[in-house]
C-alpha cells in the first residue's frame, strides 16, 4: 500500500482494528524469524497474555500439540500460537479475544493431512475442553501430521 493510501478512510474501513493489528504482528514475525526455542517462548508469552478463558484453552491446546505432535515447531502466526512443520503452519489456536468472537478456534492449514473425500472441516469452534474434546483434538493433530 502506498504511503498516501496507508491512512486513508477507505483503507481503515476495509480491515478491522483487530485485523490490522494481526497483519502488523505477521510483519514483525516475518522480520524476526526466530529459533525453535524462541518460538516456544513466544507462544508461551502469547498464551500468558490472553484473558482467562482463552488462556486456559490455549494452554491445553499447546499441551495436546506438544504431546501428540512433538515434531511440530511452536511459533506465532499473526500473533496467535501456531505449530509448523518445515516452516509451514500446520495448526493454530485463535483466541476468541483476538477478533472479539464468541468462541476460540482450533484451525488447520492446507499443510495438515486432514483430507477426507472432497470436503472436510479445517476450523473448529471451541468454548470448553472436556476429555472428549481433548481426545478429538489429539486425533486431529496426529492425523494432521500423518500419525494415526
CORNOR-V160313 format. One record per pair of residues at least 24 apart in sequence whose ideal C-beta (glycine too) atoms are under 7 Angstrom apart, sorted by the first residue. I is the first residue (numbers start at 0). J is the second residue. D is the distance in whole Angstrom. If there is no record, write none. Layout:
# CORNOR-V160313
((I & J & D) (I & J & D))
This chain:
# CORNOR-V160313
((17 & 97 & 7) (17 & 98 & 5) (17 & 99 & 7) (21 & 77 & 4) (21 & 78 & 6) (24 & 77 & 6) (24 & 78 & 3) (25 & 77 & 5) (28 & 75 & 6) (35 & 72 & 5) (38 & 72 & 6) (38 & 73 & 5) (38 & 74 & 4) (39 & 73 & 5) (41 & 74 & 7) (41 & 75 & 5) (42 & 73 & 4) (42 & 74 & 7) (42 & 75 & 6) (42 & 80 & 5) (45 & 75 & 6) (45 & 78 & 7) (45 & 79 & 7) (45 & 80 & 6) (46 & 80 & 6) (49 & 94 & 5) (49 & 96 & 6) (50 & 96 & 5) (53 & 94 & 4) (53 & 95 & 6) (53 & 96 & 5) (53 & 103 & 6) (56 & 103 & 5) (56 & 125 & 6) (56 & 128 & 6) (57 & 92 & 5) (57 & 94 & 6) (59 & 128 & 5) (59 & 133 & 7) (60 & 92 & 5) (60 & 105 & 6) (60 & 136 & 7) (63 & 133 & 6) (63 & 136 & 5) (63 & 137 & 5) (63 & 140 & 6) (64 & 90 & 7) (64 & 140 & 6) (67 & 137 & 5) (67 & 140 & 5) (67 & 141 & 5) (68 & 140 & 5) (68 & 141 & 7) (68 & 144 & 5) (70 & 144 & 7) (71 & 144 & 7) (84 & 110 & 7) (84 & 144 & 7) (89 & 143 & 5) (89 & 144 & 6) (90 & 140 & 6) (90 & 143 & 6) (102 & 126 & 5) (105 & 136 & 6) (107 & 139 & 7) (107 & 143 & 5) (111 & 143 & 4) (112 & 142 & 6) (112 & 143 & 6) (112 & 145 & 5) (113 & 139 & 7) (113 & 142 & 6) (113 & 143 & 6))
